[in-house]
Amino acid sequence: MAYDKFTVLRSTAVPLAIENVDTDQLIPARFLKATERVGFGDNLFRDWRYNPDNTPKPDFVLNNPLYSGKILVGGKNFGSGSSREHAAWAVYDYGFRCVVSSFFADIFKNNCLNIGVLPVQVSAEFADKIFRAIEADPKTEIEVNLPEQSISIIASGEKEHFEISPYKKDNMLNGFDDIDYLQNIKGEIQQFAQNLPL
């Protein structure tokens, strides 16, 4: 499934300064019945966002009108737990295009990259700077520059570089998932096949 191309994202951010956020909190198991990538955003952090009677919990950050944006800043070890793809789907469907953390669980990180959510791993020190900047001003903007592989706090100009595999970077710049990538090089594959010895 193709998604919007990711080049440079400049946005306010939602701070979730909780460590070890696992995939069962991102999308509880009871919401995993659907097989399409839509509709999961409503249940992102369902048990943290809502009381048993479905009323919003006012102290949870996603219910706080001060915070908004397409960037979610999480604590260390974000996306741990089970390998469910639905966790990344819920993040994307809610409207986040980037998740920032000082450490990601590998499977969650790869699931994000496959659907158009950019996981930006920064140093613990830079993550703290981002949290402090948002705490001081909820409207502070963060810029994520994928071509340059950099993330910046606009107000202070502080910047850090992040790593991403060249293949995944190219896919995100083009809005490709793995199938789209293969479709894009279909001609090259066919040419290679024709040149194989019988």
C-alpha positions, 0 to 999 in steps of 0.5 A: 500500500503506497503512502504519502512521500516523506521528505521534510516534516515540520510540526509541533509534537506530542510528548509521551515521556513514558519508558517501555511503551509496549505494543499492547498499550499502543493497540490492545489485543481486542482491537486486532480483528481487522486486517486492513490498515484503517480504523486503528487510530481511534483505539491508539492507546485506548486503555490510557486514553479512555475510562471503562465507560469510554469517557476520555481521561483528561490527564492523558497527553492525547486528550490534552488540547495543548498538544498536537502535531504529526510527531510523537516523542516517546520514552526509551524502548518504544514499541516493545512487546509483541510484533503486531503490525497493528501498533504501527498502523494505529500510530499512522492512522491516528495521524502521526508520521514520525515517532522519536525515541532514544531506543526502539524495539526492532520489530516495531521500528521496521513495521513503522518503516514499512507503512510510512511512519519514520522512527527517529532514534536520537540520543537520550540527551537530545530526547531530553532536550526535545521534552524540555522544549515542548514542556516550555512551549507546547507549540514548539516545532520540530523539523525532521529532514529525511534527505539530510537525516537530521532532526532539529528543535526550531526555536533553539536550532539544536540538531542531531543526525539519525540513522536509517537504512538506504533502502528504507530511506529511498522507499519513504522518500518515494512513498513506497512499501516493499511491494511498490518498490518491486513494482517500480523496478519491474522492468529491471527484474524482467530484463534480468530474467531475460538475460539468465542462461537457460 
